Amino acid sequence: MKDETQIWLKYSDENIQSASILLENNLFNPCLQNIQQAVEKSLKAVIIELSLEFRRTHSIRELRKILMES
């Protein structure tokens, strides 16, 4: 696995851990924000691992499209 991929997956895992703590404290909106971030970072990790080109974006829809078209 590429080093950059591992970095993005680590960031994603940190967001998931944060979301879990927020959920335990009934903080639903920030929990969902962290889950969204985790999904985004996980998609970027896969794109990087597959050596696909992508522009800087926070759009899960756009990242998904890149993967679906590859």
C-alpha positions in Angstrom: 0.0 0.0 0.0 1.3 3.5 -0.9 2.4 5.7 2.0 0.0 8.5 0.9 -2.9 5.9 0.9 -2.0 4.9 4.5 -2.0 8.6 5.6 -5.5 9.2 4.1 -6.8 6.0 5.8 -5.3 7.1 9.1 -7.2 10.4 8.8 -10.4 8.6 8.0 -10.0 6.4 11.0 -9.5 9.4 13.2 -12.7 10.9 11.9 -14.5 7.6 12.6 -13.2 7.5 16.2 -14.3 11.1 16.7 -17.7 10.3 15.3 -18.1 7.5 17.8 -17.3 9.7 20.7 -19.7 12.4 19.4 -22.5 9.8 18.9 -22.0 8.5 22.5 -22.7 12.0 23.6 -25.7 12.5 21.4 -24.0 15.1 19.3 -25.5 14.0 16.0 -24.7 16.8 13.6 -20.9 16.8 14.4 -21.0 13.0 14.4 -22.4 13.1 10.8 -19.9 15.7 9.7 -17.1 13.4 10.9 -18.6 10.4 9.1 -18.9 12.5 5.9 -15.2 13.4 6.3 -14.3 9.8 6.8 -16.1 8.7 3.7 -14.4 11.5 1.7 -10.9 10.5 2.9 -11.5 6.8 2.3 -12.5 7.5 -1.3 -9.5 9.6 -1.8 -7.3 6.8 -0.4 -8.7 4.4 -2.9 -8.3 6.8 -5.8 -4.6 7.4 -4.7 -4.0 3.7 -4.4 -5.3 3.1 -7.9 -3.1 6.0 -9.2 -6.2 7.8 -10.6 -6.2 11.6 -11.3 -8.5 13.8 -9.3 -8.8 17.5 -8.6 -9.0 18.9 -5.1 -12.6 18.5 -4.0 -14.8 17.7 -1.0 -17.6 16.2 -3.1 -18.2 12.6 -2.3 -20.4 12.4 -5.5 -17.4 13.6 -7.6 -15.0 11.2 -6.0 -17.4 8.3 -6.4 -17.8 9.2 -10.1 -14.0 9.1 -10.6 -14.0 5.5 -9.1 -17.1 4.4 -11.1 -15.5 5.6 -14.4 -12.2 3.9 -13.8 
